[in-house]
């Protein structure tokens, strides 16, 4: 009997379409406030206390959030292009139907956040902390990530396509349809949590010595 072909389910994404936006050239961002249907261009929110802020159907073009406090903030149906922040602090934030284009982030603290239908296209992130996060339907493509921490995260239908990752930490992660094919990585920790990861033949050859060491296998 022929073996049944395995099927990988990719992220279910719909493009974010924004219409009839209001331009705000000098935004006055405040903690816990809601912002709906606004376009922000080249604005600076550096160092602001924005915990609990709610952004719905907003577009950000070249906005800087360096060292802003976005703990518990919500981004829904938003496009963020050229987002800039050497320090990006958004723990326990919510991201739903969001498109990030060419972000430039240093340390991105997004632990215990919730991502649903999120796309990141291009850009560079030095450290992306998604420890304990819940990710559903996420596509990250053509992105450079020096360190990606998914420890204890739950990730379903997540694809990293044509990315370059230095260190990938999957310790304690719960993964399903987590597709790494076509992505380069230097090392992976948390090899005991690889169930649910999809890789190609070349990546398997890279993982072989790590898996052998993890299992205590001696290769002569």
C-alpha positions as CSV (number, residue, x, y, z in Angstrom):
1,X,0.0,0.0,0.0
2,X,1.4,3.4,-1.0
3,X,2.2,5.8,1.9
4,X,-0.3,8.5,2.3
5,X,1.1,11.9,1.3
6,X,1.5,14.3,4.1
7,X,-0.3,17.6,3.8
8,X,1.0,20.9,5.2
9,X,-1.6,23.5,5.9
10,X,-0.2,27.1,5.3
11,X,-1.3,30.3,7.0
12,X,-4.8,31.5,6.2
13,X,-4.3,35.2,5.4
14,X,-6.4,37.9,3.8
15,X,-4.9,41.2,2.6
16,X,-5.5,44.2,4.8
17,X,-7.4,46.8,2.8
18,X,-7.8,50.3,4.3
19,X,-10.0,52.9,2.8
20,X,-11.1,56.5,3.7
21,X,-8.3,57.0,6.2
22,X,-7.9,60.3,8.0
23,X,-4.4,61.8,8.0
24,X,-3.0,62.9,11.3
25,X,0.3,64.7,10.9
26,X,0.8,65.4,14.6
27,X,-0.7,62.5,16.6
28,X,-1.3,62.8,20.3
29,X,-1.0,59.2,21.4
30,X,-2.3,58.4,24.8
31,X,-2.4,55.4,27.1
32,X,-5.6,53.3,26.8
33,X,-7.1,55.3,24.0
34,X,-8.7,54.0,20.8
35,X,-7.6,55.2,17.3
36,X,-9.7,54.2,14.4
37,X,-9.2,54.8,10.6
38,X,-6.2,57.0,10.8
39,X,-3.0,57.3,8.7
40,X,0.2,58.2,10.5
41,X,3.3,59.2,8.4
42,X,6.8,59.7,9.8
43,X,5.5,60.3,13.3
44,X,7.4,59.7,16.5
45,X,6.0,58.0,19.5
46,X,9.3,57.4,21.2
47,X,9.2,56.8,24.9
48,X,5.5,57.2,25.3
49,X,3.3,55.3,27.7
50,X,0.8,53.6,25.4
51,X,-0.2,50.6,27.5
52,X,-3.7,49.3,26.5
53,X,-3.9,51.5,23.4
54,X,-6.3,50.2,20.7
55,X,-5.5,50.8,17.0
56,X,-8.1,49.7,14.5
57,X,-7.9,50.1,10.7
58,X,-4.8,52.3,10.9
59,X,-1.9,52.7,8.7
60,X,1.6,53.6,10.0
61,X,4.3,54.8,7.5
62,X,7.8,55.2,8.9
63,X,6.5,55.6,12.5
64,X,9.1,55.3,15.4
65,X,8.0,53.5,18.5
66,X,11.4,53.4,20.1
67,X,11.2,52.6,23.9
68,X,7.4,53.3,23.8
69,X,5.4,51.2,26.3
70,X,2.8,49.2,24.3
71,X,2.1,46.5,26.9
72,X,-1.4,45.1,26.3
73,X,-1.9,47.3,23.2
74,X,-4.1,46.0,20.3
75,X,-3.5,46.3,16.6
76,X,-6.4,45.2,14.4
77,X,-6.7,45.5,10.6
78,X,-3.5,47.6,10.5
79,X,-0.6,48.1,8.1
80,X,2.7,49.1,9.6
81,X,5.3,50.0,7.0
82,X,9.0,50.7,8.0
83,X,8.2,50.4,11.7
84,X,11.3,51.6,13.6
85,X,12.3,50.9,17.1
86,X,15.8,49.9,18.5
87,X,13.8,48.9,21.6
88,X,10.2,47.7,21.0
89,X,8.2,46.8,24.1
90,X,4.8,45.3,23.5
91,X,4.4,42.3,25.9
92,X,0.9,40.7,26.1
93,X,-0.2,42.8,23.1
94,X,-2.7,41.6,20.5
95,X,-2.1,41.6,16.7
96,X,-5.0,40.5,14.5
97,X,-5.1,41.0,10.7
98,X,-1.9,43.0,10.6
99,X,0.7,43.5,7.9
100,X,4.2,44.6,8.8
101,X,6.3,45.7,5.9
102,X,10.1,46.1,6.2
103,X,10.3,46.6,10.0
104,X,13.6,47.6,11.6
105,X,13.5,46.5,15.2
106,X,16.3,45.9,17.6
107,X,15.1,44.2,20.8
108,X,11.4,43.3,20.2
109,X,9.7,42.2,23.5
110,X,6.5,40.6,22.4
111,X,6.3,37.7,24.9
112,X,2.9,36.3,25.8
113,X,1.4,38.2,22.9
114,X,-1.4,37.0,20.6
115,X,-0.9,36.9,16.8
116,X,-3.7,35.9,14.5
117,X,-3.5,36.4,10.7
118,X,-0.2,38.4,10.8
119,X,2.2,38.9,7.9
120,X,5.8,40.3,8.1
121,X,7.4,41.0,4.8
122,X,11.1,41.9,4.7
123,X,13.0,43.8,7.3
124,X,15.5,43.0,10.1
125,X,15.0,42.2,13.7
126,X,17.9,41.7,16.1
127,X,15.9,39.8,18.8
128,X,12.3,38.8,18.5
129,X,11.0,37.6,21.9
130,X,7.8,35.6,21.4
131,X,8.2,33.4,24.4
132,X,4.8,32.1,25.6
133,X,3.0,33.8,22.7
134,X,0.1,32.3,20.7
135,X,0.6,32.4,17.0
136,X,-2.1,31.4,14.5
137,X,-1.9,31.9,10.7
138,X,1.4,33.8,10.5
139,X,3.7,34.3,7.5
140,X,7.2,35.8,7.9
141,X,9.0,36.2,4.6
142,X,12.4,37.6,3.4
143,X,13.2,38.7,6.9
144,X,16.5,38.6,8.8
145,X,16.2,37.6,12.5
146,X,19.3,37.3,14.5
147,X,17.5,35.6,17.5
148,X,14.0,34.2,17.5
149,X,12.7,33.0,20.9
150,X,9.6,30.9,20.7
151,X,10.1,29.1,24.0
152,X,6.8,27.8,25.4
153,X,4.9,29.4,22.5
154,X,1.9,27.8,20.8
155,X,2.2,28.2,17.0
156,X,-0.3,26.8,14.4
157,X,0.0,27.4,10.6
158,X,3.1,29.5,10.8
159,X,5.5,29.8,7.8
160,X,9.0,31.3,7.7
161,X,9.8,31.7,4.0
162,X,13.2,32.7,2.6
163,X,14.2,34.1,6.0
164,X,17.7,34.1,7.7
165,X,17.7,33.2,11.4
166,X,20.7,33.0,13.6
167,X,19.4,31.3,16.7
168,X,15.9,29.7,16.9
169,X,14.7,28.6,20.4
170,X,11.8,26.2,20.4
171,X,12.2,25.0,24.0
172,X,8.8,23.9,25.3
173,X,6.9,25.1,22.2
174,X,3.8,23.5,20.9
175,X,3.8,23.5,17.1
176,X,1.6,22.4,14.3
177,X,2.2,23.1,10.6
178,X,5.3,25.2,11.5
179,X,7.0,25.4,8.1
180,X,10.7,26.3,8.0
181,X,11.4,25.2,4.4
182,X,13.6,27.5,2.5
183,X,14.8,29.4,5.6
184,X,18.4,29.4,6.7
185,X,19.3,29.0,10.3
186,X,22.5,28.7,12.2
187,X,21.4,26.7,15.2
188,X,18.2,25.5,16.9
189,X,17.7,24.9,20.6
190,X,14.8,23.0,22.1
191,X,15.2,20.0,19.8
192,X,12.8,18.0,22.0
193,X,10.0,20.3,20.7
194,X,10.5,19.8,17.0
195,X,7.2,17.9,16.6
196,X,5.1,19.8,14.1
197,X,8.0,21.4,12.3
198,X,8.2,21.0,8.5
199,X,11.7,21.1,7.0
200,X,13.4,20.2,3.7
201,X,16.1,17.7,2.9
202,X,18.9,20.2,3.1
203,X,17.7,21.5,6.5
204,X,17.6,17.9,7.7
205,X,21.3,17.5,6.9
206,X,22.0,20.6,9.0
207,X,20.0,19.3,11.9
208,X,21.5,15.8,11.8
209,X,24.5,16.5,14.0
210,X,22.4,18.5,16.4
211,X,19.8,15.7,16.7
212,X,22.6,13.1,17.1
213,X,24.1,15.1,20.0
214,X,20.7,15.6,21.5
215,X,19.9,11.9,21.4
216,X,23.4,10.8,22.5
217,X,24.1,9.1,19.1
218,X,27.7,8.6,18.3
219,X,28.4,8.9,14.5
220,X,31.8,7.5,13.4
